[in-house]
Amino acid sequence: MKLVKKLGIAIASAVIGITSVGTSSAAQAVQLFDFQYSFPSYEANGTGIWANGIFTTTDLDPIKNNYTITGITGTRTIQGITETIIGLLSPGTYGINDNLLNASTPLLTQNGFAYLVSGSGEDGNGNVNVFYSSFNEGYSELSSDVDYGRFSVVPRPVPEPYTVGGSLAALGFGWWTKRKQAVVSQKKPHKGIYLLDS
């Protein structure tokens, strides 16, 4: 009986610990967005630039109505060569990027977001900056030989942080309840006391 109690307490503690982890991760919520853009070449016979991938962002800032991009993955194709997006550049690194994603149009600021690619990038060092121009009312890449074009994002579902904790809690409680019932049914009556079927 003591072993069962200790095991029940251990399971309850583990479940509470896991649920607490789920709750703290919810406080630091993240969002995921599929993004894509295509910018045509200035030249009539030139090749444009296409890119797509996934943004990781903070949760929505309700006051500023934007997200801060914290990570990026994907590919960028220029002149028929596909480059791998290696990672996000820190704010202020290239083109005074602020790495903000607006919740309404325009989706980007004039400072835009910047990232590093496996190829030469816009500046020859693998750096790329994508921004919005209010003057031209369009999106483009800084320093690239491309015109203004399309940029879009679509939210992706984020796995619920409570799912694992909630499942383990239900599993642990269910096991503990069944085990307790099994132990109670195995108890023998005291000497001299007989249970009669009615």
C-alpha positions in Angstrom: 0.0 0.0 0.0 2.8 2.4 0.8 4.4 1.7 -2.5 1.2 2.5 -4.3 0.9 5.8 -2.4 4.4 6.7 -3.2 4.0 5.8 -6.9 0.7 7.8 -7.0 2.5 10.9 -5.5 5.4 10.5 -7.9 3.0 10.4 -10.9 1.0 13.4 -9.7 4.2 15.4 -9.2 5.5 14.5 -12.6 2.1 15.5 -14.2 2.1 18.8 -12.3 5.6 19.5 -13.4 4.9 18.7 -17.1 1.7 20.8 -16.9 3.7 23.7 -15.5 6.2 23.5 -18.3 3.3 23.6 -20.8 1.9 26.7 -19.0 5.2 28.6 -19.0 5.7 27.8 -22.7 2.3 29.2 -23.5 3.3 32.5 -21.8 6.2 32.7 -24.3 4.0 31.8 -27.3 5.3 31.7 -30.8 3.5 32.0 -34.2 4.5 30.3 -37.5 3.8 31.8 -40.9 4.4 30.4 -44.4 5.8 33.2 -46.5 6.5 33.7 -50.2 7.5 36.4 -52.5 8.3 37.0 -56.2 10.0 40.1 -57.6 10.3 40.5 -61.4 13.5 41.6 -63.1 14.0 45.2 -64.2 15.3 43.9 -67.5 12.8 42.6 -70.1 14.7 39.3 -70.5 16.1 39.1 -67.0 15.2 36.6 -64.3 13.3 37.5 -61.2 13.7 36.4 -57.7 11.4 33.9 -55.8 11.6 32.9 -52.2 9.4 30.9 -49.8 9.7 29.4 -46.4 8.6 29.7 -42.8 8.8 32.5 -40.3 8.9 31.9 -36.5 7.7 35.0 -34.7 6.8 36.2 -31.2 3.1 36.4 -30.3 1.2 39.4 -31.6 2.0 42.7 -29.9 -1.5 44.1 -29.5 -0.3 47.7 -29.0 2.0 47.9 -32.1 -0.2 45.3 -34.0 2.9 43.4 -35.3 5.0 40.3 -34.7 8.8 40.2 -34.3 10.4 37.6 -36.6 12.7 35.5 -34.6 13.6 32.8 -37.1 13.4 31.9 -40.8 13.9 28.8 -43.0 13.4 28.3 -46.7 14.9 28.8 -50.1 15.5 31.7 -52.5 15.9 31.3 -56.2 17.9 33.9 -58.3 19.0 33.5 -61.9 17.9 29.9 -61.8 20.1 29.0 -58.8 18.3 28.0 -55.6 20.0 29.1 -52.4 19.2 27.9 -48.9 18.1 30.4 -46.3 20.6 29.9 -43.4 19.1 32.2 -40.8 17.7 35.5 -39.7 20.1 38.5 -39.3 19.9 40.5 -36.1 18.0 43.8 -36.3 20.0 46.7 -37.7 22.4 44.3 -39.4 21.5 44.9 -43.1 19.4 47.7 -44.5 18.5 48.8 -41.0 16.2 45.8 -40.8 13.8 45.7 -37.9 12.5 42.1 -38.6 8.9 43.2 -38.0 5.8 41.5 -39.6 2.7 43.6 -39.5 -0.7 42.0 -38.7 -2.3 44.2 -41.5 -1.1 45.6 -44.8 1.5 46.6 -45.5 2.9 43.4 -44.1 6.5 44.8 -43.8 8.0 48.1 -42.8 10.4 50.2 -44.9 13.3 48.7 -42.9 12.1 45.1 -43.6 13.6 41.8 -42.5 17.0 40.5 -43.3 18.4 37.0 -43.6 21.5 35.1 -44.7 21.6 32.7 -47.7 24.0 30.1 -48.8 24.8 32.0 -52.1 26.0 35.5 -52.7 22.9 37.4 -51.6 22.3 41.0 -52.5 25.5 42.4 -51.2 27.8 39.6 -52.3 28.2 38.3 -48.7 24.9 36.3 -48.6 22.8 39.1 -47.0 19.3 39.7 -48.2 16.8 42.4 -47.1 13.1 42.4 -48.0 11.1 45.6 -47.4 8.0 47.6 -48.3 8.2 50.9 -50.1 5.3 53.3 -49.4 6.5 55.4 -52.3 6.2 52.6 -54.8 3.5 50.8 -52.8 5.2 47.5 -53.2 7.7 44.9 -51.8 11.2 44.3 -53.1 14.7 43.3 -52.1 17.2 45.9 -51.2 20.1 46.4 -53.7 18.9 43.5 -56.0 18.3 44.2 -59.7 14.5 43.5 -59.3 11.3 45.5 -59.5 8.5 45.6 -56.9 6.4 42.5 -56.6 4.2 40.3 -54.4 4.8 39.3 -50.8 2.4 37.2 -48.8 2.2 35.3 -45.5 -0.2 32.6 -44.3 -0.5 31.6 -40.6 0.4 28.0 -39.8 -1.1 26.0 -36.9 1.2 25.8 -33.8 1.0 22.6 -31.8 -0.9 23.2 -28.5 1.7 23.2 -25.6 -0.8 21.6 -23.3 -1.4 18.5 -25.4 1.4 16.4 -24.0 0.9 17.5 -20.4 -2.9 17.0 -20.6 -2.5 13.5 -22.0 0.0 12.5 -19.4 -2.2 13.9 -16.6 -5.2 11.9 -17.8 -3.1 8.8 -18.3 -1.5 9.1 -14.8 -4.8 9.8 -13.1 -6.6 6.9 -14.9 -3.8 4.5 -13.9 -3.8 5.7 -10.3 -7.6 5.3 -10.0 -7.6 1.8 -11.5 -4.7 0.8 -9.3 -6.4 2.1 -6.2 -9.6 0.2 -7.0 -7.6 -3.0 -7.6 -5.9 -2.7 -4.2 -9.2 -2.0 -2.4 -10.8 -5.1 -4.0 -7.9 -7.3 -2.9 -8.3 -6.5 0.8 -9.4 -9.4 2.8 -12.0 -9.1 5.6 -10.8 -9.2 9.2 -10.8 -12.6 11.0 -14.2 -13.6 12.3 -16.1 -11.3 9.8 -17.9 -13.0 6.9 -19.4 -11.1 4.0 -22.7 -12.6 2.8 -24.2 -12.2 -0.6 -27.7 -10.7 -0.4 
